[in-house]
């Protein structure tokens, strides 16, 4: 997830997105705070229960991908290595 955030830190593709992860990833939070100070809506959550319809979610962990795909109807927007970007 951190590599994905680094790769996209200078464009608008991380605005209005939610990163879903079970782990406290310090570099990911660095990008969250950096982009939030630039006015972007970049969130990091650990619970699938906090997601709502029309949310763009970025996830890398297989267990969370499976839970997400089983619980919601999603449209895949992008795949990058193990990262999946979907819209619920």
C-alpha positions as CSV (number, residue, x, y, z in Angstrom):
1,X,0.0,0.0,0.0
2,X,2.8,2.4,0.8
3,X,4.4,1.9,-2.6
4,X,1.0,2.6,-4.3
5,X,0.6,5.8,-2.2
6,X,4.2,6.9,-3.1
7,X,3.6,6.2,-6.8
8,X,0.4,8.3,-6.8
9,X,1.3,11.0,-4.3
10,X,1.6,13.8,-6.8
11,X,-1.6,13.2,-8.7
12,X,-5.3,13.4,-7.8
13,X,-5.9,9.7,-7.8
14,X,-5.6,9.5,-4.0
15,X,-8.3,12.1,-3.4
16,X,-11.6,10.6,-2.0
17,X,-10.1,7.2,-1.4
18,X,-10.0,4.9,1.6
19,X,-7.1,2.5,2.3
20,X,-8.3,-0.6,4.0
21,X,-5.6,-2.4,6.0
22,X,-5.3,-4.4,9.2
23,X,-1.9,-3.0,10.0
24,X,-0.6,0.3,11.3
25,X,1.6,1.3,8.4
26,X,3.5,4.4,9.4
27,X,4.6,5.4,5.9
28,X,1.0,5.1,4.7
29,X,-0.1,7.5,7.5
30,X,2.6,9.9,6.5
31,X,1.0,10.1,3.0
32,X,-2.4,10.4,4.6
33,X,-1.4,13.4,6.7
34,X,0.6,14.9,3.8
35,X,-2.2,14.7,1.3
36,X,-4.9,15.7,3.9
37,X,-2.9,19.0,4.5
38,X,-3.2,19.5,0.7
39,X,-7.0,19.3,0.9
40,X,-7.4,15.7,-0.3
41,X,-9.7,13.3,1.4
42,X,-7.4,10.3,2.0
43,X,-8.5,7.9,4.8
44,X,-7.1,4.8,6.3
45,X,-9.4,2.3,8.0
46,X,-9.1,-1.2,9.4
47,X,-12.7,-2.3,9.5
48,X,-14.7,-3.4,6.5
49,X,-17.9,-2.4,8.5
50,X,-17.0,1.3,8.1
51,X,-17.2,1.3,4.3
52,X,-20.2,2.7,2.5
53,X,-21.7,2.5,-1.0
54,X,-19.8,4.7,-3.6
55,X,-16.6,4.5,-1.6
56,X,-13.3,3.9,-3.5
57,X,-11.3,1.4,-1.6
58,X,-7.6,0.5,-2.0
59,X,-6.6,-2.9,-0.4
60,X,-3.7,-5.3,-0.6
61,X,-4.2,-8.0,2.0
62,X,-5.8,-11.1,0.6
63,X,-8.1,-11.7,3.6
64,X,-9.5,-8.2,3.3
65,X,-9.9,-8.5,-0.5
66,X,-11.9,-11.7,-0.1
67,X,-14.1,-10.1,2.6
68,X,-14.7,-7.0,0.5
69,X,-15.6,-9.0,-2.6
70,X,-17.9,-11.3,-0.7
71,X,-19.7,-8.5,1.1
72,X,-20.1,-5.8,-1.5
73,X,-20.8,-5.5,-5.2
74,X,-17.6,-3.9,-6.4
75,X,-16.2,-2.6,-9.7
76,X,-12.5,-3.0,-10.2
77,X,-10.9,0.4,-11.1
78,X,-7.2,-0.6,-11.1
79,X,-4.8,-3.4,-10.2
80,X,-1.2,-2.8,-9.3
81,X,0.9,-5.7,-8.1
82,X,-1.0,-7.0,-5.0
83,X,-3.0,-3.8,-4.7
84,X,-6.7,-3.7,-5.8
85,X,-8.5,-0.4,-6.2
86,X,-12.3,-0.8,-6.3
87,X,-15.5,1.2,-6.1
88,X,-18.3,-0.2,-3.9
